Amino acid sequence: MNVTSDTYPAAIEEHSNVSGVSWGAILAGAAGAAALSLILVLLGSGLGFSAMSPWANEGATAKTIGISTVVWLALTQILASGLGGYIAGRLRVKWASMHGDEVYFRDTAHGFLSWAVATLVAAVLIVGSVSGLVGSGVKAGATAVAGVAGTAAAAAGSAASNTSSDQYGYFVDTLFRDDRPAAVSDDAARGVVVRIFTKTLANDGQLATEDRNYLARLVAQRTNLSQADAQARVDQVYGQAKQAVADAKLKAQQAADAAAKYAAMTALWTFVSLLCGAFAASLAAIWGGRRRDAVTYLETRAYATTATTTSNIR
């Protein structure tokens, strides 16, 4: 049987109790990657805030900031992961009497593991920070609720009356409608109009005939307009209100679509940047491992030279 350098018997010279993973080097690389990543993220945040402006048409645009964020995130991953991978490859133990392909694989694995550990640590820290912020917000909200409990209890009667008016005010108003002029205050008249508009816009959006006539009489009583002119004004104002609601719904839908697209693009580019970081860490670990294997031990050479000189003298 011909034994080549690619066959398994070549690995018999290795000690079976020696692990192929240098966890110390991996953890050191992960720590270095996490620290550099934190520094670069803080630097990028500072540059981003300096480029923004609270004034309109000044500073960088939202598109520019978004592209810059993606580029900076990818650059951060490449630099930090590359540093971590190089440290992991340079600090790992030296594997003697081993095929080059196996060394290549182990260095790649060390770089990948250093990137994975750093990424997991960063994810845990981010989740912990978000959880802490949410918890603080919940506690602050509970404190605020407890602080206003007395005020809410003191105004319970008024609040209950207002809630009932908001929910059933439209139906209560219909109980007291008549054709006679009603001497009501401006606030009461506006309240009636608001409740009619709210009830109608929340349903089919078509103003009922009795509501339209009642509003026209109310407007005519308070503006000295004729019934026809009052109805025309009611139709015009209600049309404007209906259009405003439609525009608000359209803007809300557009904002939701934009937010969904932004979230999808952010997740996609974060995925791409993480892949770049994993590749950079693995490649840098190979470089670091090769530099590690190329190290010459000066102490051993000096000792050997001294021993040779001593033997020659003898």
C-alpha positions in Angstrom: 0.0 0.0 0.0 1.4 3.3 -1.1 1.1 5.9 1.7 1.0 9.5 0.5 0.9 12.8 2.3 -2.9 12.9 1.8 -3.6 9.6 3.7 -4.6 9.3 7.3 -1.5 7.4 8.6 0.5 10.6 8.3 -1.4 11.9 11.3 -0.3 9.1 13.5 2.6 11.1 14.7 0.2 13.6 16.3 -0.7 13.1 19.9 -4.3 12.0 20.3 -4.7 14.1 23.5 -3.9 17.4 21.8 -7.0 19.3 20.7 -7.1 20.8 17.3 -8.9 24.0 18.6 -7.0 26.7 20.4 -9.8 28.3 22.4 -7.5 30.8 24.0 -6.5 32.2 20.6 -10.1 32.2 19.5 -11.3 34.1 22.6 -8.5 36.5 22.2 -9.4 37.2 18.6 -13.1 37.5 19.5 -12.2 40.1 22.2 -10.1 42.1 19.8 -12.8 42.0 17.1 -15.5 43.1 19.6 -13.5 45.9 20.9 -12.5 47.3 17.5 -16.1 46.8 16.3 -17.3 48.9 19.3 -14.8 51.7 18.5 -15.7 51.8 14.8 -19.5 51.8 15.6 -19.0 54.8 18.0 -16.9 56.5 15.4 -19.5 55.9 12.7 -22.3 57.2 15.0 -20.3 60.4 15.6 -19.7 60.9 11.9 -23.4 60.3 11.2 -24.7 62.7 13.8 -22.2 65.3 12.6 -23.5 64.9 9.0 -27.2 65.3 10.1 -28.9 68.7 10.5 -32.3 69.5 12.2 -32.9 72.1 9.5 -34.6 71.4 6.3 -32.5 71.2 3.1 -29.3 71.2 5.2 -26.8 68.4 5.9 -26.8 64.9 4.4 -30.0 63.4 3.0 -31.7 60.3 4.4 -30.6 58.3 1.4 -27.0 59.4 1.7 -27.0 58.5 5.4 -28.6 55.1 4.7 -25.9 54.3 2.1 -23.2 55.5 4.3 -24.5 53.4 7.2 -24.5 50.3 5.1 -20.9 50.9 3.8 -19.6 51.7 7.3 -21.3 48.6 8.7 -19.6 46.4 6.1 -16.3 48.2 6.6 -16.6 47.7 10.4 -17.3 44.0 10.0 -14.3 43.5 7.6 -11.8 45.4 9.7 -12.9 44.1 13.1 -13.4 40.5 12.0 -10.1 40.6 10.1 -8.3 41.7 13.2 -9.9 39.0 15.3 -9.1 36.3 12.7 -5.5 37.4 12.4 -5.1 37.3 16.2 -6.7 33.9 16.4 -4.4 32.5 13.7 -1.3 34.1 15.0 -1.8 33.0 18.7 -2.8 29.4 18.0 -0.5 26.5 18.8 1.9 25.3 16.1 0.7 22.0 14.5 3.8 19.9 13.6 3.9 17.0 11.2 0.6 17.9 9.6 -0.5 18.2 6.0 -0.8 21.7 4.7 -4.5 21.2 3.8 -5.3 20.3 7.4 -3.5 23.4 8.7 -5.3 25.5 6.1 -8.7 24.1 7.3 -7.9 24.6 11.0 -6.8 28.2 10.5 -10.0 28.9 8.5 -12.0 27.3 11.3 -10.2 29.4 14.0 -10.9 32.6 12.1 -14.6 31.6 11.6 -15.0 30.7 15.3 -13.4 34.0 16.5 -15.9 35.8 14.2 -18.8 33.7 15.5 -17.9 34.3 19.2 -17.6 38.0 18.7 -20.9 38.2 16.8 -22.7 36.2 19.5 -21.3 38.4 22.2 -22.3 41.5 20.3 -25.8 40.1 19.8 -26.2 39.3 23.5 -25.0 42.8 24.4 -27.4 44.5 21.9 -30.4 42.4 23.1 -29.5 43.1 26.7 -29.3 46.8 26.1 -32.6 46.8 24.3 -34.2 44.8 27.1 -32.8 47.2 29.6 -34.2 50.2 27.7 -37.6 48.5 27.4 -37.6 47.6 31.1 -36.7 51.2 32.1 -39.5 52.4 29.9 -42.0 50.1 31.5 -40.9 51.1 35.0 -41.2 54.8 34.0 -44.6 54.2 32.6 -45.7 52.4 35.8 -44.4 55.2 37.9 -46.2 57.8 35.8 -49.4 55.8 36.0 -49.1 55.6 39.8 -48.4 59.3 40.0 -51.5 60.3 38.1 -53.7 57.7 39.8 -55.0 60.3 42.3 -55.8 62.8 39.6 -57.5 60.2 37.5 -59.6 59.1 40.5 -60.5 62.7 41.3 -61.7 63.3 37.7 -63.4 59.9 37.3 -66.8 61.4 37.0 -65.8 63.9 34.4 -63.8 61.3 32.5 -66.7 58.8 32.5 -69.0 61.5 31.2 -66.6 62.5 28.4 -66.0 58.8 27.5 -69.7 58.2 27.2 -70.1 61.3 25.2 -67.4 60.3 22.8 -68.8 56.8 22.3 -72.5 57.5 22.3 -72.6 61.3 21.8 -73.8 61.0 18.2 -76.8 58.9 19.3 -77.5 61.1 22.2 -77.5 64.2 20.0 -80.1 62.6 17.7 -82.5 62.4 20.7 -82.8 66.2 21.0 -82.8 67.2 17.3 -85.7 69.5 16.2 -86.5 72.1 13.6 -86.5 75.0 16.1 -83.5 77.3 16.4 -81.3 76.0 19.3 -79.5 78.6 21.5 -76.3 76.6 22.1 -72.8 77.7 22.7 -70.1 77.6 20.1 -68.4 74.7 21.9 -71.6 72.7 22.0 -72.2 73.3 18.3 -68.7 72.4 17.4 -69.0 69.2 19.5 -72.1 68.2 17.6 -70.4 68.7 14.3 -67.3 66.8 15.4 -69.4 63.8 16.6 -71.3 63.7 13.3 -68.2 63.9 11.2 -66.4 61.3 13.4 -69.3 58.8 13.2 -69.7 59.2 9.5 -66.0 59.1 8.5 -65.5 56.0 10.7 -68.2 54.1 8.8 -68.9 54.3 5.1 -68.0 58.0 4.8 -71.3 59.0 3.3 -73.1 61.8 5.1 -76.7 60.8 5.9 -79.5 63.0 4.6 -80.8 63.8 8.1 -77.3 64.6 9.4 -76.7 66.8 6.4 -80.0 68.7 6.8 -79.4 69.1 10.5 -75.9 70.4 10.0 -77.2 72.9 7.4 -79.8 74.2 9.8 -77.2 74.5 12.5 -74.9 76.4 10.2 -77.7 78.6 8.9 -78.8 79.5 12.4 -75.3 80.6 13.4 -74.1 82.2 10.1 -77.3 83.9 8.7 -76.9 81.9 5.5 -79.8 80.5 3.6 -80.6 76.8 3.8 -79.2 76.1 0.4 -76.0 78.0 1.0 -75.6 76.3 4.4 -76.0 72.9 2.8 -73.4 73.8 0.1 -71.0 74.8 2.9 -71.6 71.6 4.7 -71.0 69.6 1.6 -67.8 71.5 0.9 -66.4 71.3 4.4 -67.3 67.6 4.8 -65.6 66.9 1.4 -62.5 68.6 2.7 -62.5 66.6 5.9 -63.1 63.3 3.9 -60.2 64.1 1.6 -58.0 64.9 4.6 -58.8 61.5 6.1 -58.1 59.8 2.8 -54.7 61.6 2.5 -53.8 60.7 6.0 -54.6 57.0 5.3 -52.5 57.1 2.1 -49.6 58.7 3.9 -49.8 56.1 6.7 -49.8 53.3 4.1 -46.8 54.8 2.3 -45.0 55.2 5.5 -45.7 51.6 6.5 -44.5 50.4 3.0 -41.4 52.5 3.3 -40.7 51.2 6.8 -41.1 47.6 5.6 -38.8 48.1 2.7 -36.2 49.8 4.9 -36.4 47.0 7.4 -36.0 44.4 4.6 -33.0 46.3 3.1 -31.4 46.7 6.5 -31.7 43.0 7.2 -30.3 42.1 3.8 -27.3 44.4 4.0 -26.6 43.3 7.6 -26.6 39.7 6.4 -24.2 40.6 3.6 -21.9 42.5 5.9 -21.8 39.6 8.4 -20.8 37.3 5.5 -18.1 39.7 4.6 -16.9 39.7 8.2 -16.8 35.9 8.3 -14.8 35.7 5.1 -12.4 38.4 6.3 -11.9 36.6 9.7 -11.2 33.3 8.0 -8.8 34.8 5.5 -7.0 36.8 8.1 -6.7 33.7 10.3 -4.9 31.9 7.4 -2.4 34.8 7.1 -1.9 34.9 10.8 -1.4 31.1 10.9 1.2 31.2 8.2 3.1 33.9 10.0 2.8 31.8 13.2 4.4 28.8 11.4 7.1 30.9 9.9 8.4 32.1 13.3 12.0 31.2 14.0 13.0 30.4 17.6 16.1 32.4 18.1 16.7 30.8 21.6 16.9 27.3 20.1 19.2 28.4 17.3 21.5 30.3 19.7 21.6 27.2 22.0 22.5 25.0 19.0 25.2 27.4 17.9 26.7 27.5 21.4 26.7 23.7 21.6 28.4 23.4 18.3 31.1 25.9 19.2 31.7 24.1 22.5 32.1 20.7 20.8 34.6 22.2 18.3 36.7 23.6 21.0 36.8 20.3 22.7 
